[in-house]
Amino acid sequence: MQPGERAVPADDEGSERRGLARLFPQTPPPGPFRRTFWSSPLRGPWLTSILGTILLGGVVVVATTGFLSHAAYNPSLGMNAIVDPGRDLPLTFDWPTSPSWLYAVSQGLHVNIGLATIPFLLAKLWSVIPRLFAWPPASTPAQAIERTAVALLVSSAVFLFATGVANILYWYPFKFNFVVAHYWAAAVFVAALAVHLAVKTPVILRAYRTRGALAPLRADLASTEREPEDSDGLVAEKPADPTITRRGVLAFAGGGALLLLVANAGQSIGGPLRSLAFLAPRRQVADDGPNGFPVNKTFRGAGVPEQAVGAGTYRLMLRGDGGERELSRQDLLALTQRTQSLPIACVEGWSTTQSWSGVPLSELARLVGAEEADEVFVESLQPRGVLRESTLSRDQFRDERSLLALRVNGSDLSLDHGFPARVIVPALPGVHNTKWVAAMTFRSRA
């Protein structure tokens, strides 16, 4: 300091900083707002950076596959849009039918990587928890913006993972529409993550340059020490003796991730691994016969009228530019039959591949002169008030593998699997493989 200069406290530098400082007492409240409350010697920029790097890899996969799942619903068609198409993000495109396992793999990754990411999310939150109680909450307008983005990032992440797990378990204690809320929370999460990365990438790179990307993992318990002081206040002022190494923290989170993966992935992969998925709600089936594979909504659960599916009463209504046709199940069995091995995959992450037999959808289009139609609107015998309608694109109903399935694995469909007839289309989300089909309207877009 030069003679005559006045010392200015660091917290009062700049009018903006002084303005914010007046909002809060100089002395932080007791408890977690004081740095001495946090005593772990492990916290610091390096540990937060390595956890954040691992977490970033997981959430990129989860976010990408989540938006792909939205596109797979073909929200621009007919009644498919659950999110208002007028306010939809420009992330939709014509979902392909090849490879047939595309949706099964994409949604399997979304659910299973999402579950495996949870332990690293919790570890990351633990590593930065002192910052959640920083005092004052913001010292400058720029810091206030950054902390607002962090608040949005944390809250949207917790919301997405919590509601995602609830959806996997078919548990909906909330009153809002899960799909709409999940979609917009994901948009908020991605935006907040972009801001957070822009602010924190220099901090991450500096932590790796200072301590090495992996060097701290080689330290044993006796060599585990606090990190150098940092500007974010993550490093404990008065650290306690370590009870676990930083390598142990990563191993603990990694072990939790592996456990969750094993506990659920079998219902996505199928085969013998399905029995290992001890936390998966669709790991077991009651029927060991041809219809012995998972089902989301049962015949009784869907409220389908029993008289509507009787052999003598069931009728399928076909509509197209060439007129209308009404077909019984016997009429359908008399048409050209094809057999295809196709997966059925649901948004909850489970999938199964079965051998389906039935009438090609393109053949049904031909019966009503609708070979050149742009889409087909499919209606179910389910009563109104539940998801009972879907619209298939031209490419989907014209694919030679797309069927109105009447049989599976050589036997008639069971009631729970859609008897008398259901749609099965390659790479289509399971909810749009409509069961108990009542009518199909082939139409052109005006």
BELDARA-V198187 format. One line per field, one symbol per residue. ss: DSSP state (a for helix, b for strand, c for the rest). psi: psi as a letter, one per 40 degrees, with the letter a starting at -180 (. if undefined). A space follows every 50 residues. Layout:
ss = ???
psi = ???
This chain:
ss = cccccccccaaaccaaaaaaacccccccccccccaaacccccccaaaaaa aaaaaaaaaaaaaaaaaaaaaaccccccccccccaaaccccccccccccc caaaaaaaaaaaaaaaaaaaaaaaaaaaaaaaccccccccaaaaaaaaaa aaaaaaaaaaaaaaaaaacccccccccaaaaaaaaaaaaaaaaaaaaaaa aaaaaaaaaaacccaaaaccaaaccccccccccccccccccccccaaaaa aaaaaaaaaaaaaaaaaaacaaaaaaccccccccccccccccccccccaa aacccaaaaccccccbbbbbccbbbbbcaaaaaacccbbbbbbbbccccc bbbbbbbbbbaaaaaaacccccccbbbbbbccccccccbbbbbaaaaacc ccbbbbbbccbbcccccccccbbbccccbaaaccccbbbbbbbccc
psi = hiheihhhideehiddddddddeiidhiiiaeehdedhehediidddddd dddddddddddddddddddddeegeehbedhdhhdeeiigeiihhieiid eddddddddddddddddddddddddddedddefihidhdidddddddddd ddddddddddddddddddefhgeieihdddddddddddddddddddddde ddddddddddeidedeeehaddehiiiiiieefdhhdgiihieiiddddd ddddddddddddedddeddaadedeegeehefdiidheadegiihdhidd defhhddeeidedhhhhhiadeaiihhidddddeihhihihiihhideei iihihihahhdddddddfffdeidihhhiieiiieiheiihiidddeehe ehighdihfeiiiiddeehdiiihhhehiddeghifhdihhhiih.
